[in-house]
Structure formats: structure tokens, C-alpha cells
Amino acid sequence: MDAPLTSGRPIATKIAAMLLGVLVAAGCGEQSTEPSTTTGLPPAAEPRDAPQQSEHIPGRTIPVGAAPEGVVVDAVTRTVAIVKRNPNELVLMDADTGDITGRIRLPGFGRHIQLAGPGGPVLVPVESANSLIRVELPAGHARPPISTGIGPHDATQAQNGTVFVANEFGGNVVAIRGDSIVKVFGDRVQPGGIAAAGDSVGLIDVRRNDLTVYDAAALTVVGSVPAGAGPTHVTADRRGQLIVTDTRGDTIRIFTPRPTPQEVASVAQPNGPYGIAYDTTRDRLWVTSTGSNEVVGYDMTDATPHEVQRLRTVQNPNTLGVDATTGRLFIAGVPGGVVQIIDPPQ
């Protein structure tokens, strides 16, 4: 197990100064904390609370510790990664047995994680430490933190290797190549979920309720489009589409990112769709409803997704991951401190 990470203050200070310089040089607009940028905007949509699950749930539950939320599954190394709090850790689990294989201490808390690609590393935005940490799989070696900006909420890696980090309370998105910030997009209010479809990177602004697409190669903005009444998270499918959970609007929305972002399909899902994961092997989308303790599976082979499975979950299933090899689901139950493992019916 790795030793506890430190905040790396000298490195963080140097990168933070560089970030400030980039912001000034780029002539960035006002930050999301400025009153003028949020006037008239609704609050960010949040996951809905549900009562404790009283019905039988399928699969089994594995205790992982307090407030687990972000979950990703790496089919290559057969590793599940879960980010949790108190203490702040990245928990590693064997995707086949459910055994805990490691715990990597973090310098602060995080909520959402992604894989940089098959085999890892895991991209861990540490919100309270204003940094991104990359954790190698399966050993769990953590690389030194990269200072990203204020409140990094989510991070994704494009096909060309550029990492995009959404700084929720900095009102910007930063692009990282190697260990260096190469571009700051300061045109957002409250960045939320972010995902890459090839070299198209989609970002949800949870105050403006829109989807902005960035070109990871050219480091430019492709365009923006409304994304519902209260979108929160986004993922990509194997067709290069971006799929958004409109949490406040009880809807799943499908977008094509190029040549300009455009909504092409939608399907209603009641009770606050929130956590989202896509199975590339089965072309299956999974979305949790936090208000009803459920996860819904959609067949994505048609132009419009259609529901094929609905499963009961642990209480408040904020996030989930899916194993592309087996189709197995790993669902984080925040209040119970557990991960539910389900082998869905084929």
C-alpha cells in the first residue's frame, strides 16, 4: 500500500501561479463565485434522497467505508476503484471476487472518478485539495498531484491523451498534457460532469444547464447546446454520442457532438436519474434513479434507447460502474457505506 500523499505545496504553488498567469493572459471572464454570473440561474440539480431500501435487493453488498460515491471498473486489470471519505481513500476491489485489494489515502475528498483508458490509470479529482491524482492499476501507485484549480469535480481523458478537468467552483475547465496545464477555458459558471467521445469532450454546466463540447486536439470550443432542466453527468457510447442525465428533468438525453452539439434522442426516467455507466460490449446504458433506489438498463442499438431491465438497489445509488467483460454492476450506496454487486440477467 502506498504511503499517504502530501499536498505537495511547493509544486502546487508553482502550478497555481502558472494557472493564474494563463488566466490573465487568456483574458478569462468572471469566475462562478461572482454574483453577476449566477443572477437568474437556478441552483445546481442534486441527487434525490430516498428512504432506506426495505425490499429485497439482488446481488450482494460489500462494506467499503464511509460515503462511497465515485466508481469505475477496469476490465483489463479486473479492478474496481471506489472513492470514499472519512478517511479520504481510493479503495481497490477485485472485480471477480469482490475482495478489497488496496486502499490509497488521498489528500482530500473526491466524488467522481474515471479511467484514463483500458488498464488505467484512474483519474481522481480531489476537490478539497484542488488537484488531480492519477492512480496506476492494479498496484495502486499514485502519481504526484497536479494542481488544477478550484474544486475539481470530474476529469476525463480524450483519445489523444489530453486530460480535461472540470473545476466546479473555479468556473473553468483546464486541459492537461503530461503534467502541465496547456489551456484554460474560463467560460463556464459551475462545471459538473465531463466525458470524452474520441477527441470530442462534453462538459455539463450545472448552473447554465447546457452541454459544451471541446476539441481536444485543437483545444477549442466546438459549441454549446441546452441539456435539459437540470443536467448533472455525462458519458459516451461506442458511436461517439454523449449521453446526459437530466436529473431535475427526469430524462436521459442523447447528443451528437460534431459538427456542432445537437440533441438527437431522449427517454423519460422518473425519480432523478443521476449515476450513469455504459457497457461497450453489450451496448447497454445503466442509469440510477436516486429517488427510488433503482437502476435502469437501456438497449442502445436503436436510435432511441429502450428500457430492458430495472433492478432494485441499495439506498441512494449515486454512482455505478459496469464491467465490460461480464456485464456485472457495481453500485455505490452512499449512506450505507457499501458497494452492491449485481450480475444482471442476460
N, C-alpha and C positions, 0 to 999 in steps of 0.2 A: 504494500500500500504506500502511496506517495505521502511525503511529509506535508503538513499544512502549507498552503500557499500564503505568501505575504502579499501585501498590496503593491509592492514594487514602486514605492513613491518616487525615487529619482527617475525611473523610466517613465512612469505615468505623468510626472510633471513635465518632462521634456515633450512627450507626445501631446499632452494637453495644450502646451504652449504652441506647438506646431498647428494643432487643430484650430486654436484661436486665430492664428495667423492666416490659415486658409479661409476661415470665415470672413475675416476682414478683407482679404484680397478678393474674395468672390463677391463681396458686397451683399452678403446674405440679408434676408429680411428679418423682421422681428421674430423673437422666439415664442414658443407656445405659452409661456408664462405671462406674456404681455396681454393686458386686458383687451386691447384693440383687436387681437387676433381671434378671440373667442366670443366676442359680442354677438349675440343672437344664435350661437351654435348650441345644439343640445349636448348634454353630458354624454360621455362615452357609454356605450352599452356594456352591461356586465352579465356574467353568468347568473342564471336564476337559481334561487335556493329551492331545494326540495326537502320534504320530510324524510326522516330516516326510512330506508327501504324495509318494508315489512313483508314483502313477498320473497319466495324462494328465487335465488339468482343462479344462473348457470355457471359452470366452471368452478374455480377455486380462488381464494384470496390469499395473498402473501403480504404479511406486515413488512413495511419498509421504513417506517418512521414518520414523523410529523409532517403534515401538509405536502404530500407529494403532488406534483402538478405536471410538469413537462415530461413527456415520454417519447422515446424513439426506439425503433427496433432495427438492428443491423443484421440482415440475413446472411452476410458474408462471414462475420465473426461469431454469429449466433449469440449476440449480446443485446440486452435491453438496457437502456440508460434512463434513469429517472432522477429528476432534480427535486430536492425536498428542503425543508427548513428545520431549524432547532434540533441539532446543528445543521448549518448550511452544507449540503453534500450533494454530490452526484453519485447515485447508487447504481452499481452494475449488477445485472442479473443474467443468469444463463437462460437463453430463450427456449431451450428444450426441457430443462428440469425445473425452472423457477427458483433455483438456488441463488442466493446472494453471493457474488464473487468478488466484490470490492466496494469500497466507499472512499471517495476522493473529496477531501474537505475543500470548500470554496471560501473565498474572502468576503462573501456576501450572499444575498439570496437571489434566486432567479425563478422564472415562471415557465419559460418556453425554451425548448432546445430543438436542434435539427442535426441531421447528418450532413457533413460536407459532401459526402458521396458514399457509394458502397464501400464498406470497410472502414469508414470513418475519415477523419476524427469527428467527435461530437462538438458542435458549436454551442457553447454555453454563455449566453449573455448574462452577466452578473449585474443586476440592476442597481443594487445598493453600493457597488464598488465601481460603477461607471466603466466597466471593462468587459472584454470578450476573452474567454479562455477556451482553447482547443484541447480536447482530451482524446488521446490515442486509444484505439481499441485493438485487441481486447484487454491489454495490460492496464489501461487506466492512467498512463503517464500524461500529466498536464503540462502543456507548454506555458511559458511565461505570459501573463495577462497583457492585452493590448488595450490602452485607454481609448475609448470610443466616443465619449460624450455623455450627456446626462440621461440616465435611466434607460440603458439599452434593453428593449423589451423582447426582441426577436432578431434572429440572424439567419441568413441563407447564403449558399454558395452557388453562383451561376456556373454554367457549363465551362466557361473559360477560366475558372478558378478564382474570379473576383468574389469576395465576400461582402455582402451588403448587411449593415446593421441598422435597425430602426431604433432611434433614440426617442423614446416616448415623451420624455419631459424636456428634451432639448429641441424638439420641433424640427429635427433634421434626420437625414439618412446619410451614413458615411459608407464609402466604398473602400475596401482594403485589399491590397495586393501584397502578398508576402506578409510582412509585419508592419506595413506602412499604410497610412490613410492617403489615398490618392485623389479623392474627390469628396466634397461635402455638398449635399443637396439640402439647402436650407429653406425649402418652400412648403413645408408641412406644418400642421398645427399639433397634432398628437398622433405620431406614428404608432401603429399596432402590429398586426401580423404581417409577415413578409414571406414570399416564396419565389423560387426560380423555376421557370419553364424554359430550359435551354439558356440562352443569353437574354431572355426577357425576364425581368424581375418585377413582380407585382407587390405593391405596398397598400395596406389598408390604413387610411387616416380615420381614426375612431371618433373624431370630432366633426370633420367635414363629411364623413360618411361616403367616401369615394375610394376608388381604386386608381392608383397611379402606376404606370409601367415605365421602367427604366431600361435602357440598353446597356448591358454590362460590358460590351466591347467598346462602344463609342463613349460610354459614360455620359449619356444624355437622357433627357426625359422624352419618352415616346408620346405620352398623353395621359389624360385622366378621364374618368367616367363615373357617374353616380353608381353606388353599390348597395343601395337599399336604405332602410330606416335606421339601421344600427349595426353595420358590419363589424366583425372583430378579427376573424382569422381567414387565412387563405392557404391553399395548397395547389399543386399542379398535377395533371394527369399525363398519361403517356402520349397524348395527342398534342401536347403543348398548350392545353387550355388551363386557365386559372379558375379555381373553384372557391367561392367565398361563402362563409357562414354569416348570413344577415340575422344576427341574434335578436335584435329588437323586432325585426320584421318577420320572424318565424319562417324564413325562406332560405333555400340553398340557391345560389346564383352562379351561373357558368359564363365565363368571359373568354373571348379570343383576344390575345394581347397585341397582335400585329394585323395590318399596318398601323392601326390605332385601336386602343382597347374598346371592346364592344360587348354588351351582354347578349348572349345568344340563346339562353335557356334558363329556366328556373323551376323549382319544385317546392311546394309548401312543406314545412316541417314544424309542427307546433312545439311549444314549451321550451323555446330558447335554444336553437341549435348553436353549438359552441365549439367543442373539440372536434377536430377533423383529421382524418388519415386516409391515405389512398393506397390500395393494393395493386401494384403494377402488373403482377402476374395474372390476377383474376379480373382486372379492370373493374374493381369493386371499391366504391367510396363508402366510408364509415363516418357517421356524424353523431355526436352525443346530443341528447336533449337534457340539459342540466335540471330543468324544472320538473321532469317526470322520471328521472333515474332510468333512462333508456339510451340505447344506441341503435341507430337505424342504418341498414346496409342498402346501397343502391347499385344496380347494374348500370354501368356507364356505356354499354355498347351502342345504345341508340342515341339520337340527337338530344333527347330529354331523358334525364335519369329516371329510373322507376324503382320503387321500393321492392326489395326481395326478402329482407329479413328485419326483424325487430326483436331486440333482446333486452331483458332487464339487467340493470347494472347496480353497482354499489352507489351509495349516496353521493350526489353532486359529482358526476363524472366529467370534470373539467377538461381532461385531455386523454388521448389514447394514441397507441401506436399499433401497427399491424405488421406481422411477419410475412414478407412476400413469398417465402418458401412454403410455409404451412397454412397461411391464412389465419393464424392464431392472433387473437386480440389481447392487448394489454391495456387496461383501463385504470387510470388513477382516481382513487376515491379520496378527495381532499380531507374531509372531516374524520374519516376512519383511519387514515394513515396506511392505506393498503393499495395494492395493485391487484385487480381482478384479471384472471387469465381465462379466456374462453376459446374453445375450439368450435367455431361456428359450424352448423350443419352445412354440408356441401349441397 
